[in-house]
Structure formats: C-alpha cells, structure tokens
Amino acid sequence: MVLQRCLHRSKAYSRFVVHIPEGMGAEQAAPLLCAGVTIYSPLKHFGLMQSGLKGAILGLGGVGHMGVKLAKAMGHHVTVVSSSDKKREEALAHLGADDYLVSSDSAKMQEQFDSFDYIIDTIPVFHPLEPYLSLLKLDGKLILMGVINTPLQFVSPMVMLGRKCITGSFIGSIKETEEMLEFCKEKKLSSTIETVKLDYINTALERLEKNDVRYRFVVDVVGSKLT
C-alpha cells in the first residue's frame, strides 16, 4: 500500500508535462523551461516575433541573456542596456548583441531616443522608468519582468506621447514552452550554464548572492554522490 501511494504521488499530470526535443540534454532543457519560456512568452504574446524589429534587453542576467539569444534568432536588432560598461564584451562578442548602451551615458541614451520597438526590462530592483520610456518608438512596449516590491514611478506624458505601453509578463503556458523548446532546437540555441554537483550547492548559493554566475547553475543530481 505504501509503495502504491508513493507511485501515485510520483505521477505527473499530462497537462503539466512537455515534450523535450530529441537530442536536447536535460541540463539544457532545465534552464530553457525557466528563462527560455519567460522571454519567449512576451515576444509571442505581444506580437514581437517577426524579423526586422529593434529591441533592447535591460539587464544581462539569466533571463536577459536568453532574451538576447532568442531575439537575435528571430531576426531582431538587439541592444543590451546596462548600468555600466563591464558586460560590453560579453554582450557583443559572446552573446551576439548588435549594440551595447550604458544607461548612465546621457549622450548615448539621447542618440537612441524614440528608436526601439520594445524593451524587455529584467532588472529585479527599483529603477526609474522614464529613461527607458524615452527610447521607445510610437506604440513601443516596455515589458517588465523583474519582480520588484517597491512601486515604480513615471510621469504620464512619457506614456501618452507616443502611445507607449508599460506591461509585464511572468512565465508562459505549456504550449508556449513546447514551442520555445522546438524553436531553440531549430535555431540551435542553448542557455549559458554551469553544471555543478550537490556538494557544491552552498558555494553556488554564495556565488548567486555575489552575482557570480553566467548565467544559470544546473545541478547534476544523477552525477552527484548522494551517500
């Protein structure tokens, strides 16, 4: 009876199960099921999957780096926006971004005024929205993806002038998840990960606190010594 109960509890409901494409390793599927679909969902939902768009990724972390890869694979001109210059080479040389913009450089920000179709904002801490709203074209969309408890502020003319939209997205549906996995397989996209064993968990958590991971830790449970 106990075994039957354990087996019953281990079952997964079919509506919560997705098909992993053949040839895609579990270590890649895992982060794509999180960061991958989190980026893919708003691009699809807001009609931003057609080629030729100009987009910006605000913040270059686990979600942001997949934003660069997915948007580039869709044929977009992609700019990474960051608060400092330290990730420039990483964004351009390693992730394939087209441009890099430092938000504190007012002259460069002014040059990009009214030029983006969308901005995906992945920053998880309080920050002003006005500098980024000014970068959007007519009908441009600022898509919030960072979980922030502090209320964000902006002046209404920044939205009214240009008919701009501030919206948000959290993750995605099962259908979008399957579509995203197939898209990544077709385009040969992968998440930038670091695989670790269970005995490294405490160190990994310490590194996460220091933002010292590019860009996702994946725990190798099977390959870890559990005894």
Secondary structure, DSSP 8 states (H G I E B T S, - for coil): -HHHHHHHHH---GGG-----TT--HHHHHHIIIIIHHHHHHHHHTT--STT-EEEEES-SHHHHHHHHHHHHTT-EEEEEESSSTTHHIIIIIS--SEEEETT-HHHHHHTTT-EEEEEE---S---SHHHHTTEEEEEEEEE-S--SS-----THHHHTTT-EEEE-----HHHHHHHHHHHHHHT----EEEE-GGGHHHHHHHHHTT--SSEEEE-STTS---
